[in-house]
Amino acid sequence: MKREKLIALRGNRTLTATAQILGITRQMLGAIEKGERTPSLNLAKKISSHYGASMEELFFNDNRHKTFPKSNPTGTEG
């Protein structure tokens, strides 16, 4: 899943400049933004702090609080 919030928060700053501030490669930051890599806990904290946002807001699915109907709503088997 692409992390649009990270890309939006980066704004006009380049991947290279942002990655340098965070102490990682631009390739790593690009992979995190594309959802291809998951940052370590320490890196996620650093990214969250840099952007002034919570880790939950940046790295967790927005649908995590939605409830889903039970697969068997009538309570009968089959």
PDB file of N, CA, C and O in Angstrom:
ATOM      1  N   MET A   1       0.842  -1.178   0.000  1.00  0.00           N
ATOM      2  CA  MET A   1       0.000   0.000   0.000  1.00  0.00           C
ATOM      3  C   MET A   1       0.890   1.245   0.000  1.00  0.00           C
ATOM      4  O   MET A   1       1.798   1.371   0.822  1.00  0.00           O
ATOM      5  N   LYS A   2       0.626   2.134  -0.905  1.00  0.00           N
ATOM      6  CA  LYS A   2       1.384   3.368  -0.986  1.00  0.00           C
ATOM      7  C   LYS A   2       1.025   4.267   0.189  1.00  0.00           C
ATOM      8  O   LYS A   2      -0.136   4.348   0.591  1.00  0.00           O
ATOM      9  N   ARG A   3       2.007   4.922   0.718  1.00  0.00           N
ATOM     10  CA  ARG A   3       1.785   5.791   1.880  1.00  0.00           C
ATOM     11  C   ARG A   3       1.708   7.241   1.416  1.00  0.00           C
ATOM     12  O   ARG A   3       2.685   7.984   1.505  1.00  0.00           O
ATOM     13  N   GLU A   4       0.555   7.629   0.928  1.00  0.00           N
ATOM     14  CA  GLU A   4       0.355   8.961   0.365  1.00  0.00           C
ATOM     15  C   GLU A   4       0.644  10.067   1.371  1.00  0.00           C
ATOM     16  O   GLU A   4       1.112  11.142   0.997  1.00  0.00           O
ATOM     17  N   LYS A   5       0.370   9.811   2.633  1.00  0.00           N
ATOM     18  CA  LYS A   5       0.592  10.834   3.654  1.00  0.00           C
ATOM     19  C   LYS A   5       2.066  11.214   3.732  1.00  0.00           C
ATOM     20  O   LYS A   5       2.396  12.391   3.883  1.00  0.00           O
ATOM     21  N   LEU A   6       2.948  10.232   3.632  1.00  0.00           N
ATOM     22  CA  LEU A   6       4.382  10.523   3.673  1.00  0.00           C
ATOM     23  C   LEU A   6       4.793  11.382   2.487  1.00  0.00           C
ATOM     24  O   LEU A   6       5.554  12.339   2.632  1.00  0.00           O
ATOM     25  N   ILE A   7       4.288  11.033   1.324  1.00  0.00           N
ATOM     26  CA  ILE A   7       4.628  11.780   0.115  1.00  0.00           C
ATOM     27  C   ILE A   7       4.100  13.209   0.220  1.00  0.00           C
ATOM     28  O   ILE A   7       4.797  14.163  -0.126  1.00  0.00           O
ATOM     29  N   ALA A   8       2.874  13.349   0.695  1.00  0.00           N
ATOM     30  CA  ALA A   8       2.282  14.683   0.841  1.00  0.00           C
ATOM     31  C   ALA A   8       3.052  15.522   1.859  1.00  0.00           C
ATOM     32  O   ALA A   8       3.286  16.710   1.635  1.00  0.00           O
ATOM     33  N   LEU A   9       3.444  14.914   2.966  1.00  0.00           N
ATOM     34  CA  LEU A   9       4.177  15.652   3.993  1.00  0.00           C
ATOM     35  C   LEU A   9       5.563  16.077   3.519  1.00  0.00           C
ATOM     36  O   LEU A   9       6.077  17.112   3.943  1.00  0.00           O
ATOM     37  N   ARG A  10       6.158  15.289   2.650  1.00  0.00           N
ATOM     38  CA  ARG A  10       7.484  15.643   2.119  1.00  0.00           C
ATOM     39  C   ARG A  10       7.388  16.891   1.257  1.00  0.00           C
ATOM     40  O   ARG A  10       8.343  17.662   1.164  1.00  0.00           O
ATOM     41  N   GLY A  11       6.235  17.092   0.625  1.00  0.00           N
ATOM     42  CA  GLY A  11       6.009  18.304  -0.161  1.00  0.00           C
ATOM     43  C   GLY A  11       7.009  18.466  -1.287  1.00  0.00           C
ATOM     44  O   GLY A  11       7.240  17.536  -2.059  1.00  0.00           O
ATOM     45  N   ASN A  12       7.604  19.647  -1.384  1.00  0.00           N
ATOM     46  CA  ASN A  12       8.551  19.957  -2.458  1.00  0.00           C
ATOM     47  C   ASN A  12       9.974  19.502  -2.165  1.00  0.00           C
ATOM     48  O   ASN A  12      10.839  19.582  -3.037  1.00  0.00           O
ATOM     49  N   ARG A  13      10.223  19.034  -0.966  1.00  0.00           N
ATOM     50  CA  ARG A  13      11.577  18.581  -0.618  1.00  0.00           C
ATOM     51  C   ARG A  13      11.877  17.290  -1.376  1.00  0.00           C
ATOM     52  O   ARG A  13      11.007  16.429  -1.511  1.00  0.00           O
ATOM     53  N   THR A  14      13.078  17.160  -1.857  1.00  0.00           N
ATOM     54  CA  THR A  14      13.452  15.971  -2.620  1.00  0.00           C
ATOM     55  C   THR A  14      13.609  14.762  -1.715  1.00  0.00           C
ATOM     56  O   THR A  14      13.793  14.884  -0.504  1.00  0.00           O
ATOM     57  N   LEU A  15      13.531  13.589  -2.337  1.00  0.00           N
ATOM     58  CA  LEU A  15      13.799  12.346  -1.601  1.00  0.00           C
ATOM     59  C   LEU A  15      15.188  12.400  -0.989  1.00  0.00           C
ATOM     60  O   LEU A  15      15.381  12.029   0.169  1.00  0.00           O
ATOM     61  N   THR A  16      16.157  12.866  -1.774  1.00  0.00           N
ATOM     62  CA  THR A  16      17.547  12.904  -1.314  1.00  0.00           C
ATOM     63  C   THR A  16      17.695  13.787  -0.083  1.00  0.00           C
ATOM     64  O   THR A  16      18.319  13.385   0.899  1.00  0.00           O
ATOM     65  N   ALA A  17      17.124  14.991  -0.129  1.00  0.00           N
ATOM     66  CA  ALA A  17      17.246  15.915   1.002  1.00  0.00           C
ATOM     67  C   ALA A  17      16.563  15.364   2.248  1.00  0.00           C
ATOM     68  O   ALA A  17      17.111  15.440   3.347  1.00  0.00           O
ATOM     69  N   THR A  18      15.376  14.814   2.076  1.00  0.00           N
ATOM     70  CA  THR A  18      14.642  14.266   3.218  1.00  0.00           C
ATOM     71  C   THR A  18      15.355  13.050   3.788  1.00  0.00           C
ATOM     72  O   THR A  18      15.478  12.909   5.005  1.00  0.00           O
ATOM     73  N   ALA A  19      15.822  12.178   2.912  1.00  0.00           N
ATOM     74  CA  ALA A  19      16.541  10.984   3.362  1.00  0.00           C
ATOM     75  C   ALA A  19      17.804  11.367   4.126  1.00  0.00           C
ATOM     76  O   ALA A  19      18.141  10.739   5.130  1.00  0.00           O
ATOM     77  N   GLN A  20      18.493  12.388   3.655  1.00  0.00           N
ATOM     78  CA  GLN A  20      19.713  12.835   4.328  1.00  0.00           C
ATOM     79  C   GLN A  20      19.400  13.315   5.745  1.00  0.00           C
ATOM     80  O   GLN A  20      20.135  13.007   6.683  1.00  0.00           O
ATOM     81  N   ILE A  21      18.325  14.058   5.896  1.00  0.00           N
ATOM     82  CA  ILE A  21      17.901  14.520   7.225  1.00  0.00           C
ATOM     83  C   ILE A  21      17.604  13.332   8.137  1.00  0.00           C
ATOM     84  O   ILE A  21      17.932  13.350   9.323  1.00  0.00           O
ATOM     85  N   LEU A  22      16.975  12.292   7.565  1.00  0.00           N
ATOM     86  CA  LEU A  22      16.587  11.114   8.344  1.00  0.00           C
ATOM     87  C   LEU A  22      17.733  10.128   8.549  1.00  0.00           C
ATOM     88  O   LEU A  22      17.625   9.211   9.363  1.00  0.00           O
ATOM     89  N   GLY A  23      18.831  10.314   7.814  1.00  0.00           N
ATOM     90  CA  GLY A  23      19.980   9.421   7.953  1.00  0.00           C
ATOM     91  C   GLY A  23      19.818   8.099   7.229  1.00  0.00           C
ATOM     92  O   GLY A  23      20.371   7.082   7.649  1.00  0.00           O
ATOM     93  N   ILE A  24      19.047   8.111   6.124  1.00  0.00           N
ATOM     94  CA  ILE A  24      18.855   6.903   5.318  1.00  0.00           C
ATOM     95  C   ILE A  24      19.099   7.250   3.853  1.00  0.00           C
ATOM     96  O   ILE A  24      19.261   8.420   3.508  1.00  0.00           O
ATOM     97  N   THR A  25      19.124   6.239   2.998  1.00  0.00           N
ATOM     98  CA  THR A  25      19.305   6.489   1.571  1.00  0.00           C
ATOM     99  C   THR A  25      17.988   6.933   0.944  1.00  0.00           C
ATOM    100  O   THR A  25      16.908   6.666   1.471  1.00  0.00           O
ATOM    101  N   ARG A  26      18.100   7.609  -0.183  1.00  0.00           N
ATOM    102  CA  ARG A  26      16.880   8.022  -0.889  1.00  0.00           C
ATOM    103  C   ARG A  26      16.123   6.806  -1.401  1.00  0.00           C
ATOM    104  O   ARG A  26      14.898   6.831  -1.517  1.00  0.00           O
ATOM    105  N   GLN A  27      16.865   5.733  -1.711  1.00  0.00           N
ATOM    106  CA  GLN A  27      16.217   4.502  -2.167  1.00  0.00           C
ATOM    107  C   GLN A  27      15.349   3.910  -1.060  1.00  0.00           C
ATOM    108  O   GLN A  27      14.237   3.443  -1.309  1.00  0.00           O
ATOM    109  N   MET A  28      15.870   3.936   0.159  1.00  0.00           N
ATOM    110  CA  MET A  28      15.108   3.411   1.295  1.00  0.00           C
ATOM    111  C   MET A  28      13.860   4.256   1.535  1.00  0.00           C
ATOM    112  O   MET A  28      12.773   3.714   1.733  1.00  0.00           O
ATOM    113  N   LEU A  29      14.008   5.573   1.518  1.00  0.00           N
ATOM    114  CA  LEU A  29      12.851   6.440   1.730  1.00  0.00           C
ATOM    115  C   LEU A  29      11.826   6.243   0.622  1.00  0.00           C
ATOM    116  O   LEU A  29      10.626   6.193   0.890  1.00  0.00           O
ATOM    117  N   GLY A  30      12.288   6.130  -0.615  1.00  0.00           N
ATOM    118  CA  GLY A  30      11.370   5.890  -1.725  1.00  0.00           C
ATOM    119  C   GLY A  30      10.609   4.591  -1.557  1.00  0.00           C
ATOM    120  O   GLY A  30       9.409   4.530  -1.825  1.00  0.00           O
ATOM    121  N   ALA A  31      11.304   3.546  -1.111  1.00  0.00           N
ATOM    122  CA  ALA A  31      10.659   2.247  -0.899  1.00  0.00           C
ATOM    123  C   ALA A  31       9.641   2.317   0.239  1.00  0.00           C
ATOM    124  O   ALA A  31       8.591   1.679   0.167  1.00  0.00           O
ATOM    125  N   ILE A  32       9.938   3.078   1.277  1.00  0.00           N
ATOM    126  CA  ILE A  32       8.991   3.255   2.384  1.00  0.00           C
ATOM    127  C   ILE A  32       7.759   4.002   1.887  1.00  0.00           C
ATOM    128  O   ILE A  32       6.630   3.623   2.202  1.00  0.00           O
ATOM    129  N   GLU A  33       7.973   5.069   1.109  1.00  0.00           N
ATOM    130  CA  GLU A  33       6.844   5.839   0.583  1.00  0.00           C
ATOM    131  C   GLU A  33       5.965   5.012  -0.355  1.00  0.00           C
ATOM    132  O   GLU A  33       4.749   5.200  -0.395  1.00  0.00           O
ATOM    133  N   LYS A  34       6.571   4.107  -1.100  1.00  0.00           N
ATOM    134  CA  LYS A  34       5.810   3.253  -2.021  1.00  0.00           C
ATOM    135  C   LYS A  34       5.144   2.082  -1.312  1.00  0.00           C
ATOM    136  O   LYS A  34       4.320   1.384  -1.902  1.00  0.00           O
ATOM    137  N   GLY A  35       5.499   1.863  -0.046  1.00  0.00           N
ATOM    138  CA  GLY A  35       4.943   0.740   0.692  1.00  0.00           C
ATOM    139  C   GLY A  35       5.671  -0.560   0.417  1.00  0.00           C
ATOM    140  O   GLY A  35       5.189  -1.634   0.778  1.00  0.00           O
ATOM    141  N   GLU A  36       6.836  -0.471  -0.224  1.00  0.00           N
ATOM    142  CA  GLU A  36       7.626  -1.665  -0.535  1.00  0.00           C
ATOM    143  C   GLU A  36       8.478  -2.111   0.644  1.00  0.00           C
ATOM    144  O   GLU A  36       8.846  -3.282   0.738  1.00  0.00           O
ATOM    145  N   ARG A  37       8.793  -1.191   1.539  1.00  0.00           N
ATOM    146  CA  ARG A  37       9.582  -1.499   2.729  1.00  0.00           C
ATOM    147  C   ARG A  37       8.870  -0.932   3.940  1.00  0.00           C
ATOM    148  O   ARG A  37       8.179   0.083   3.858  1.00  0.00           O
ATOM    149  N   THR A  38       9.050  -1.601   5.058  1.00  0.00           N
ATOM    150  CA  THR A  38       8.505  -1.134   6.327  1.00  0.00           C
ATOM    151  C   THR A  38       9.675  -0.664   7.178  1.00  0.00           C
ATOM    152  O   THR A  38      10.637  -1.408   7.366  1.00  0.00           O
ATOM    153  N   PRO A  39       9.611   0.553   7.694  1.00  0.00           N
ATOM    154  CA  PRO A  39      10.731   1.041   8.498  1.00  0.00           C
ATOM    155  C   PRO A  39      10.807   0.325   9.842  1.00  0.00           C
ATOM    156  O   PRO A  39       9.807  -0.169  10.362  1.00  0.00           O
ATOM    157  N   SER A  40      12.016   0.283  10.387  1.00  0.00           N
ATOM    158  CA  SER A  40      12.177  -0.240  11.743  1.00  0.00           C
ATOM    159  C   SER A  40      11.412   0.679  12.693  1.00  0.00           C
ATOM    160  O   SER A  40      11.032   1.790  12.324  1.00  0.00           O
ATOM    161  N   LEU A  41      11.197   0.213  13.898  1.00  0.00           N
ATOM    162  CA  LEU A  41      10.494   1.023  14.889  1.00  0.00           C
ATOM    163  C   LEU A  41      11.222   2.345  15.115  1.00  0.00           C
ATOM    164  O   LEU A  41      10.595   3.403  15.173  1.00  0.00           O
ATOM    165  N   ASN A  42      12.544   2.282  15.241  1.00  0.00           N
ATOM    166  CA  ASN A  42      13.312   3.508  15.468  1.00  0.00           C
ATOM    167  C   ASN A  42      13.199   4.470  14.296  1.00  0.00           C
ATOM    168  O   ASN A  42      13.055   5.676  14.494  1.00  0.00           O
ATOM    169  N   LEU A  43      13.263   3.946  13.078  1.00  0.00           N
ATOM    170  CA  LEU A  43      13.144   4.805  11.906  1.00  0.00           C
ATOM    171  C   LEU A  43      11.731   5.368  11.787  1.00  0.00           C
ATOM    172  O   LEU A  43      11.559   6.533  11.426  1.00  0.00           O
ATOM    173  N   ALA A  44      10.727   4.564  12.084  1.00  0.00           N
ATOM    174  CA  ALA A  44       9.345   5.049  12.048  1.00  0.00           C
ATOM    175  C   ALA A  44       9.163   6.195  13.045  1.00  0.00           C
ATOM    176  O   ALA A  44       8.485   7.178  12.745  1.00  0.00           O
ATOM    177  N   LYS A  45       9.764   6.071  14.219  1.00  0.00           N
ATOM    178  CA  LYS A  45       9.702   7.141  15.218  1.00  0.00           C
ATOM    179  C   LYS A  45      10.387   8.401  14.696  1.00  0.00           C
ATOM    180  O   LYS A  45       9.882   9.511  14.869  1.00  0.00           O
ATOM    181  N   LYS A  46      11.547   8.217  14.053  1.00  0.00           N
ATOM    182  CA  LYS A  46      12.295   9.352  13.518  1.00  0.00           C
ATOM    183  C   LYS A  46      11.497  10.060  12.415  1.00  0.00           C
ATOM    184  O   LYS A  46      11.435  11.289  12.380  1.00  0.00           O
ATOM    185  N   ILE A  47      10.891   9.283  11.524  1.00  0.00           N
ATOM    186  CA  ILE A  47      10.081   9.853  10.441  1.00  0.00           C
ATOM    187  C   ILE A  47       8.875  10.584  11.023  1.00  0.00           C
ATOM    188  O   ILE A  47       8.554  11.692  10.594  1.00  0.00           O
ATOM    189  N   SER A  48       8.213   9.973  11.989  1.00  0.00           N
ATOM    190  CA  SER A  48       7.046  10.587  12.626  1.00  0.00           C
ATOM    191  C   SER A  48       7.415  11.902  13.295  1.00  0.00           C
ATOM    192  O   SER A  48       6.697  12.895  13.174  1.00  0.00           O
ATOM    193  N   SER A  49       8.529  11.900  13.994  1.00  0.00           N
ATOM    194  CA  SER A  49       8.992  13.111  14.658  1.00  0.00           C
ATOM    195  C   SER A  49       9.335  14.196  13.639  1.00  0.00           C
ATOM    196  O   SER A  49       8.993  15.364  13.828  1.00  0.00           O
ATOM    197  N   HIS A  50      10.005  13.808  12.566  1.00  0.00           N
ATOM    198  CA  HIS A  50      10.388  14.761  11.516  1.00  0.00           C
ATOM    199  C   HIS A  50       9.164  15.456  10.930  1.00  0.00           C
ATOM    200  O   HIS A  50       9.186  16.665  10.702  1.00  0.00           O
ATOM    201  N   TYR A  51       8.104  14.703  10.689  1.00  0.00           N
ATOM    202  CA  TYR A  51       6.901  15.258  10.079  1.00  0.00           C
ATOM    203  C   TYR A  51       5.886  15.775  11.098  1.00  0.00           C
ATOM    204  O   TYR A  51       4.874  16.363  10.718  1.00  0.00           O
ATOM    205  N   GLY A  52       6.148  15.561  12.383  1.00  0.00           N
ATOM    206  CA  GLY A  52       5.224  16.030  13.410  1.00  0.00           C
ATOM    207  C   GLY A  52       3.894  15.301  13.385  1.00  0.00           C
ATOM    208  O   GLY A  52       2.845  15.891  13.642  1.00  0.00           O
ATOM    209  N   ALA A  53       3.946  14.016  13.075  1.00  0.00           N
ATOM    210  CA  ALA A  53       2.734  13.193  12.996  1.00  0.00           C
ATOM    211  C   ALA A  53       2.957  11.913  13.794  1.00  0.00           C
ATOM    212  O   ALA A  53       4.096  11.534  14.065  1.00  0.00           O
ATOM    213  N   SER A  54       1.878  11.257  14.166  1.00  0.00           N
ATOM    214  CA  SER A  54       2.007  10.008  14.923  1.00  0.00           C
ATOM    215  C   SER A  54       2.366   8.855  13.991  1.00  0.00           C
ATOM    216  O   SER A  54       2.088   8.904  12.793  1.00  0.00           O
ATOM    217  N   MET A  55       2.977   7.832  14.544  1.00  0.00           N
ATOM    218  CA  MET A  55       3.296   6.640  13.756  1.00  0.00           C
ATOM    219  C   MET A  55       2.022   6.002  13.232  1.00  0.00           C
ATOM    220  O   MET A  55       1.983   5.532  12.094  1.00  0.00           O
ATOM    221  N   GLU A  56       0.978   5.982  14.052  1.00  0.00           N
ATOM    222  CA  GLU A  56      -0.289   5.390  13.632  1.00  0.00           C
ATOM    223  C   GLU A  56      -0.829   6.096  12.391  1.00  0.00           C
ATOM    224  O   GLU A  56      -1.292   5.457  11.446  1.00  0.00           O
ATOM    225  N   GLU A  57      -0.759   7.411  12.413  1.00  0.00           N
ATOM    226  CA  GLU A  57      -1.260   8.209  11.300  1.00  0.00           C
ATOM    227  C   GLU A  57      -0.486   7.925  10.009  1.00  0.00           C
ATOM    228  O   GLU A  57      -1.070   7.895   8.925  1.00  0.00           O
ATOM    229  N   LEU A  58       0.818   7.718  10.128  1.00  0.00           N
ATOM    230  CA  LEU A  58       1.654   7.549   8.944  1.00  0.00           C
ATOM    231  C   LEU A  58       1.775   6.114   8.461  1.00  0.00           C
ATOM    232  O   LEU A  58       1.861   5.878   7.256  1.00  0.00           O
ATOM    233  N   PHE A  59       1.782   5.152   9.374  1.00  0.00           N
ATOM    234  CA  PHE A  59       2.159   3.801   8.978  1.00  0.00           C
ATOM    235  C   PHE A  59       1.087   2.736   9.133  1.00  0.00           C
ATOM    236  O   PHE A  59       1.305   1.590   8.741  1.00  0.00           O
ATOM    237  N   PHE A  60      -0.056   3.083   9.690  1.00  0.00           N
ATOM    238  CA  PHE A  60      -1.078   2.067   9.868  1.00  0.00           C
ATOM    239  C   PHE A  60      -2.266   2.348   8.970  1.00  0.00           C
ATOM    240  O   PHE A  60      -2.566   3.498   8.653  1.00  0.00           O
ATOM    241  N   ASN A  61      -2.924   1.301   8.574  1.00  0.00           N
ATOM    242  CA  ASN A  61      -4.049   1.372   7.657  1.00  0.00           C
ATOM    243  C   ASN A  61      -5.187   2.186   8.258  1.00  0.00           C
ATOM    244  O   ASN A  61      -5.553   1.988   9.417  1.00  0.00           O
ATOM    245  N   ASP A  62      -5.744   3.098   7.474  1.00  0.00           N
ATOM    246  CA  ASP A  62      -6.872   3.910   7.939  1.00  0.00           C
ATOM    247  C   ASP A  62      -8.116   3.080   8.201  1.00  0.00           C
ATOM    248  O   ASP A  62      -9.010   3.535   8.914  1.00  0.00           O
ATOM    249  N   ASN A  63      -8.202   1.879   7.649  1.00  0.00           N
ATOM    250  CA  ASN A  63      -9.376   1.021   7.810  1.00  0.00           C
ATOM    251  C   ASN A  63      -9.299   0.140   9.050  1.00  0.00           C
ATOM    252  O   ASN A  63     -10.171  -0.704   9.258  1.00  0.00           O
ATOM    253  N   ARG A  64      -8.285   0.317   9.867  1.00  0.00           N
ATOM    254  CA  ARG A  64      -8.072  -0.598  10.983  1.00  0.00           C
ATOM    255  C   ARG A  64      -9.189  -0.559  12.017  1.00  0.00           C
ATOM    256  O   ARG A  64      -9.356  -1.518  12.771  1.00  0.00           O
ATOM    257  N   HIS A  65      -9.963   0.536  12.072  1.00  0.00           N
ATOM    258  CA  HIS A  65     -11.021   0.639  13.070  1.00  0.00           C
ATOM    259  C   HIS A  65     -12.393   0.255  12.534  1.00  0.00           C
ATOM    260  O   HIS A  65     -13.363   0.220  13.290  1.00  0.00           O
ATOM    261  N   LYS A  66     -12.484  -0.030  11.258  1.00  0.00           N
ATOM    262  CA  LYS A  66     -13.769  -0.412  10.686  1.00  0.00           C
ATOM    263  C   LYS A  66     -14.133  -1.815  11.135  1.00  0.00           C
ATOM    264  O   LYS A  66     -13.272  -2.684  11.270  1.00  0.00           O
ATOM    265  N   THR A  67     -15.395  -2.018  11.360  1.00  0.00           N
ATOM    266  CA  THR A  67     -15.855  -3.355  11.717  1.00  0.00           C
ATOM    267  C   THR A  67     -16.427  -4.019  10.476  1.00  0.00           C
ATOM    268  O   THR A  67     -16.947  -3.352   9.581  1.00  0.00           O
ATOM    269  N   PHE A  68     -16.326  -5.301  10.435  1.00  0.00           N
ATOM    270  CA  PHE A  68     -16.811  -6.071   9.305  1.00  0.00           C
ATOM    271  C   PHE A  68     -17.912  -7.001   9.780  1.00  0.00           C
ATOM    272  O   PHE A  68     -17.842  -7.531  10.889  1.00  0.00           O
ATOM    273  N   PRO A  69     -18.927  -7.206   8.953  1.00  0.00           N
ATOM    274  CA  PRO A  69     -20.007  -8.110   9.371  1.00  0.00           C
ATOM    275  C   PRO A  69     -19.488  -9.524   9.529  1.00  0.00           C
ATOM    276  O   PRO A  69     -18.549  -9.943   8.851  1.00  0.00           O
ATOM    277  N   LYS A  70     -20.113 -10.245  10.430  1.00  0.00           N
ATOM    278  CA  LYS A  70     -19.735 -11.643  10.625  1.00  0.00           C
ATOM    279  C   LYS A  70     -20.098 -12.426   9.383  1.00  0.00           C
ATOM    280  O   LYS A  70     -21.058 -12.096   8.686  1.00  0.00           O
ATOM    281  N   SER A  71     -19.334 -13.457   9.111  1.00  0.00           N
ATOM    282  CA  SER A  71     -19.574 -14.228   7.897  1.00  0.00           C
ATOM    283  C   SER A  71     -20.863 -15.028   7.971  1.00  0.00           C
ATOM    284  O   SER A  71     -21.389 -15.451   6.942  1.00  0.00           O
ATOM    285  N   ASN A  72     -21.380 -15.240   9.180  1.00  0.00           N
ATOM    286  CA  ASN A  72     -22.594 -16.026   9.355  1.00  0.00           C
ATOM    287  C   ASN A  72     -23.583 -15.225  10.205  1.00  0.00           C
ATOM    288  O   ASN A  72     -23.775 -15.543  11.378  1.00  0.00           O
ATOM    289  N   PRO A  73     -24.219 -14.184   9.632  1.00  0.00           N
ATOM    290  CA  PRO A  73     -25.066 -13.302  10.444  1.00  0.00           C
ATOM    291  C   PRO A  73     -26.328 -13.949  10.994  1.00  0.00           C
ATOM    292  O   PRO A  73     -26.892 -13.443  11.964  1.00  0.00           O
ATOM    293  N   THR A  74     -26.793 -15.056  10.406  1.00  0.00           N
ATOM    294  CA  THR A  74     -28.023 -15.690  10.898  1.00  0.00           C
ATOM    295  C   THR A  74     -27.766 -16.634  12.056  1.00  0.00           C
ATOM    296  O   THR A  74     -28.693 -17.027  12.764  1.00  0.00           O
ATOM    297  N   GLY A  75     -26.522 -16.994  12.248  1.00  0.00           N
ATOM    298  CA  GLY A  75     -26.186 -17.904  13.336  1.00  0.00           C
ATOM    299  C   GLY A  75     -26.426 -19.361  13.010  1.00  0.00           C
ATOM    300  O   GLY A  75     -26.325 -20.212  13.893  1.00  0.00           O
ATOM    301  N   THR A  76     -26.740 -19.670  11.771  1.00  0.00           N
ATOM    302  CA  THR A  76     -26.965 -21.065  11.379  1.00  0.00           C
ATOM    303  C   THR A  76     -25.751 -21.601  10.653  1.00  0.00           C
ATOM    304  O   THR A  76     -25.000 -20.839  10.042  1.00  0.00           O
ATOM    305  N   GLU A  77     -25.558 -22.869  10.713  1.00  0.00           N
ATOM    306  CA  GLU A  77     -24.445 -23.516  10.019  1.00  0.00           C
ATOM    307  C   GLU A  77     -24.782 -23.683   8.551  1.00  0.00           C
ATOM    308  O   GLU A  77     -25.949 -23.811   8.181  1.00  0.00           O
ATOM    309  N   GLY A  78     -23.739 -23.681   7.705  1.00  0.00           N
ATOM    310  CA  GLY A  78     -23.906 -24.035   6.305  1.00  0.00           C
ATOM    311  C   GLY A  78     -24.119 -22.910   5.467  1.00  0.00           C
ATOM    312  O   GLY A  78     -24.276 -23.064   4.255  1.00  0.00           O
TER     313      GLY A  78
END
